[in-house]
Amino acid sequence: MLEYKTVGEFLANIRKKFGGENEESVKVAELKRLEQGSRMMKEFLQEFRRVAKESGYERKPLIEEFKREISATICWRLMESE
């Protein structure tokens, strides 16, 4: 039998017992969930920069996340350009 009615209640209890969330870890998780999807690149870049700034990622790891999150078509075009 579950003690919690919602996921939010469960997470609140975990935070209460084990302390607050580490802001950097939260931003890394948020960064990994980002996707460009059907958004324009400019809109996606604004969100990516906002989240990346607080993630602690730099240089190559940040570039790899960016490549993973942009649309496949744009990624291929960037890789094929000089």
MDAnalysis code that builds the backbone (N, CA, C; Angstrom):
import MDAnalysis as mda
import numpy as np

u = mda.Universe.empty(246, n_residues=82, atom_resindex=np.repeat(np.arange(82), 3), trajectory=True)
u.add_TopologyAttr("name", ["N", "CA", "C"] * 82)
u.add_TopologyAttr("resid", np.arange(1, 83))
u.add_TopologyAttr("resname", ["MET", "LEU", "GLU", "TYR", "LYS", "THR", "VAL", "GLY", "GLU", "PHE", "LEU", "ALA", "ASN", "ILE", "ARG", "LYS", "LYS", "PHE", "GLY", "GLY", "GLU", "ASN", "GLU", "GLU", "SER", "VAL", "LYS", "VAL", "ALA", "GLU", "LEU", "LYS", "ARG", "LEU", "GLU", "GLN", "GLY", "SER", "ARG", "MET", "MET", "LYS", "GLU", "PHE", "LEU", "GLN", "GLU", "PHE", "ARG", "ARG", "VAL", "ALA", "LYS", "GLU", "SER", "GLY", "TYR", "GLU", "ARG", "LYS", "PRO", "LEU", "ILE", "GLU", "GLU", "PHE", "LYS", "ARG", "GLU", "ILE", "SER", "ALA", "THR", "ILE", "CYS", "TRP", "ARG", "LEU", "MET", "GLU", "SER", "GLU"])
u.atoms.positions = np.array([
    [0.829, -1.174, 0.000],
    [0.000, 0.000, 0.000],
    [0.881, 1.248, 0.000],
    [0.558, 2.232, -0.832],
    [1.330, 3.463, -0.932],
    [0.947, 4.436, 0.174],
    [1.952, 5.098, 0.726],
    [1.714, 6.090, 1.770],
    [1.402, 7.466, 1.201],
    [1.714, 7.697, -0.057],
    [1.599, 9.026, -0.649],
    [0.548, 9.020, -1.753],
    [-0.220, 10.074, -1.794],
    [-1.265, 10.185, -2.809],
    [-0.729, 10.713, -4.127],
    [0.350, 11.525, -4.059],
    [0.928, 12.109, -5.274],
    [2.436, 11.978, -5.249],
    [3.020, 12.117, -6.416],
    [4.481, 12.122, -6.528],
    [5.042, 13.334, -5.776],
    [4.334, 14.463, -5.864],
    [4.766, 15.674, -5.167],
    [4.900, 15.457, -3.671],
    [3.943, 14.740, -3.073],
    [4.015, 14.436, -1.636],
    [5.241, 13.574, -1.346],
    [5.465, 12.574, -2.191],
    [6.617, 11.693, -2.024],
    [7.926, 12.480, -2.088],
    [8.069, 13.337, -3.111],
    [9.296, 14.123, -3.274],
    [9.484, 15.106, -2.123],
    [8.404, 15.714, -1.666],
    [8.489, 16.636, -0.533],
    [8.991, 15.908, 0.709],
    [8.532, 14.695, 0.915],
    [8.978, 13.916, 2.065],
    [10.462, 13.549, 1.938],
    [10.883, 13.179, 0.748],
    [12.302, 12.855, 0.518],
    [13.169, 14.076, 0.819],
    [12.771, 15.246, 0.307],
    [13.537, 16.476, 0.555],
    [13.601, 16.786, 2.050],
    [12.491, 16.583, 2.730],
    [12.423, 16.860, 4.156],
    [13.386, 15.954, 4.924],
    [13.427, 14.672, 4.558],
    [14.272, 13.710, 5.266],
    [15.751, 13.801, 4.896],
    [16.042, 14.109, 3.629],
    [17.422, 14.067, 3.165],
    [18.006, 15.431, 2.824],
    [17.293, 16.491, 3.072],
    [17.813, 17.830, 2.808],
    [17.366, 18.353, 1.459],
    [17.662, 19.616, 1.236],
    [17.265, 20.288, 0.003],
    [18.024, 19.765, -1.191],
    [17.503, 20.096, -2.346],
    [18.146, 19.682, -3.584],
    [19.342, 20.574, -3.881],
    [20.370, 20.003, -4.425],
    [21.528, 20.747, -4.864],
    [21.158, 21.452, -6.168],
    [21.236, 22.770, -6.182],
    [20.809, 23.563, -7.347],
    [21.534, 23.130, -8.623],
    [22.819, 22.854, -8.517],
    [23.584, 22.437, -9.699],
    [23.053, 21.107, -10.242],
    [22.762, 20.170, -9.380],
    [22.219, 18.877, -9.809],
    [20.860, 19.033, -10.465],
    [20.059, 19.926, -9.927],
    [18.741, 20.182, -10.505],
    [18.898, 20.746, -11.912],
    [19.832, 21.685, -12.099],
    [20.038, 22.290, -13.415],
    [20.611, 21.284, -14.402],
    [21.479, 20.372, -13.945],
    [22.006, 19.334, -14.836],
    [20.864, 18.442, -15.310],
    [19.987, 18.046, -14.395],
    [18.839, 17.220, -14.775],
    [17.930, 17.970, -15.743],
    [17.719, 19.259, -15.486],
    [16.885, 20.069, -16.383],
    [17.537, 20.183, -17.752],
    [18.861, 20.346, -17.770],
    [19.599, 20.444, -19.030],
    [19.451, 19.154, -19.835],
    [19.508, 18.030, -19.170],
    [19.394, 16.745, -19.856],
    [17.990, 16.484, -20.387],
    [16.984, 17.140, -19.827],
    [15.606, 16.978, -20.309],
    [15.261, 17.925, -21.453],
    [16.086, 18.922, -21.681],
    [15.792, 19.903, -22.731],
    [15.800, 19.257, -24.115],
    [14.946, 19.743, -24.968],
    [14.930, 19.360, -26.381],
    [14.496, 20.570, -27.180],
    [15.052, 20.719, -28.357],
    [14.624, 21.819, -29.208],
    [13.203, 21.584, -29.691],
    [12.924, 20.361, -30.079],
    [11.585, 20.045, -30.574],
    [11.242, 20.908, -31.774],
    [10.062, 21.491, -31.774],
    [9.627, 22.310, -32.902],
    [9.898, 23.799, -32.678],
    [10.597, 24.120, -31.591],
    [10.893, 25.532, -31.307],
    [11.943, 26.080, -32.264],
    [11.876, 27.375, -32.475],
    [12.899, 28.055, -33.259],
    [14.209, 27.999, -32.476],
    [15.333, 27.995, -33.180],
    [16.640, 27.892, -32.533],
    [16.850, 29.033, -31.532],
    [16.426, 30.238, -31.877],
    [16.622, 31.390, -30.991],
    [15.935, 31.155, -29.642],
    [14.729, 30.657, -29.683],
    [13.973, 30.382, -28.456],
    [14.647, 29.278, -27.635],
    [15.077, 28.207, -28.336],
    [15.759, 27.110, -27.657],
    [17.062, 27.581, -27.022],
    [17.830, 28.395, -27.741],
    [19.108, 28.896, -27.222],
    [18.932, 29.700, -25.941],
    [17.896, 30.500, -25.870],
    [17.652, 31.279, -24.656],
    [17.469, 30.363, -23.455],
    [16.661, 29.336, -23.613],
    [16.435, 28.413, -22.503],
    [17.694, 27.613, -22.197],
    [18.384, 27.156, -23.233],
    [19.609, 26.371, -23.037],
    [20.640, 27.180, -22.258],
    [20.856, 28.423, -22.653],
    [21.834, 29.280, -21.967],
    [21.451, 29.502, -20.514],
    [20.167, 29.737, -20.270],
    [19.699, 29.982, -18.907],
    [19.992, 28.778, -18.009],
    [19.669, 27.602, -18.489],
    [19.864, 26.391, -17.694],
    [21.353, 26.030, -17.611],
    [22.070, 26.151, -18.719],
    [23.486, 25.769, -18.760],
    [24.329, 26.610, -17.810],
    [23.979, 27.882, -17.671],
    [24.758, 28.786, -16.824],
    [24.855, 28.269, -15.387],
    [23.801, 27.635, -14.907],
    [23.774, 27.176, -13.523],
    [24.051, 25.682, -13.371],
    [24.338, 25.002, -14.482],
    [24.539, 23.554, -14.433],
    [25.949, 23.161, -14.015],
    [26.903, 24.072, -14.167],
    [28.292, 23.728, -13.876],
    [28.991, 23.087, -15.063],
    [28.268, 22.791, -16.131],
    [28.878, 22.206, -17.317],
    [29.667, 23.278, -18.055],
    [30.796, 22.876, -18.601],
    [31.623, 23.772, -19.403],
    [32.193, 23.010, -20.589],
    [32.593, 23.732, -21.573],
    [33.288, 23.258, -22.763],
    [32.679, 21.997, -23.371],
    [33.476, 20.932, -23.473],
    [33.053, 19.736, -24.220],
    [31.763, 19.110, -23.676],
    [31.611, 18.913, -22.362],
    [30.335, 18.342, -21.901],
    [29.132, 19.210, -22.279],
    [29.304, 20.513, -22.227],
    [28.217, 21.420, -22.572],
    [27.918, 21.349, -24.072],
    [28.953, 21.263, -24.881],
    [28.780, 21.134, -26.339],
    [28.072, 19.827, -26.675],
    [28.450, 18.751, -26.005],
    [27.806, 17.454, -26.254],
    [26.328, 17.496, -25.893],
    [25.979, 18.137, -24.786],
    [24.573, 18.287, -24.414],
    [23.824, 19.089, -25.469],
    [24.445, 20.168, -25.933],
    [23.810, 21.000, -26.947],
    [23.532, 20.202, -28.208],
    [24.510, 19.446, -28.676],
    [24.340, 18.647, -29.899],
    [23.250, 17.598, -29.727],
    [23.145, 17.051, -28.532],
    [22.136, 16.025, -28.263],
    [20.726, 16.603, -28.292],
    [20.605, 17.871, -27.909],
    [19.292, 18.473, -27.713],
    [18.727, 19.213, -28.916],
    [19.585, 19.613, -29.858],
    [19.061, 20.323, -31.028],
    [18.477, 19.319, -32.012],
    [17.699, 19.826, -32.948],
    [17.070, 18.922, -33.918],
    [18.152, 18.210, -34.727],
    [17.867, 16.977, -35.108],
    [18.827, 16.162, -35.858],
    [19.214, 16.817, -37.171],
    [18.271, 17.453, -37.828],
    [18.541, 18.110, -39.111],
    [19.566, 19.220, -38.937],
    [19.370, 20.059, -37.939],
    [20.312, 21.157, -37.694],
    [21.669, 20.603, -37.287],
    [21.677, 19.581, -36.452],
    [22.941, 18.983, -36.020],
    [23.742, 18.470, -37.222],
    [23.089, 17.753, -38.139],
    [23.776, 17.244, -39.320],
    [24.302, 18.389, -40.193],
    [23.510, 19.422, -40.351],
    [23.955, 20.554, -41.160],
    [25.173, 21.221, -40.550],
    [25.200, 21.339, -39.227],
    [26.360, 21.942, -38.555],
    [27.597, 21.071, -38.707],
    [27.427, 19.758, -38.585],
    [28.574, 18.856, -38.704],
    [29.131, 18.807, -40.126],
    [28.269, 19.006, -41.112],
    [28.707, 18.957, -42.509],
    [29.275, 20.274, -43.010],
    [29.044, 21.360, -42.260],
    [29.548, 22.663, -42.707],
    [31.039, 22.780, -42.391],
    [31.678, 23.700, -43.060],
    [33.123, 23.901, -42.840],
    [33.378, 24.776, -41.644],
])
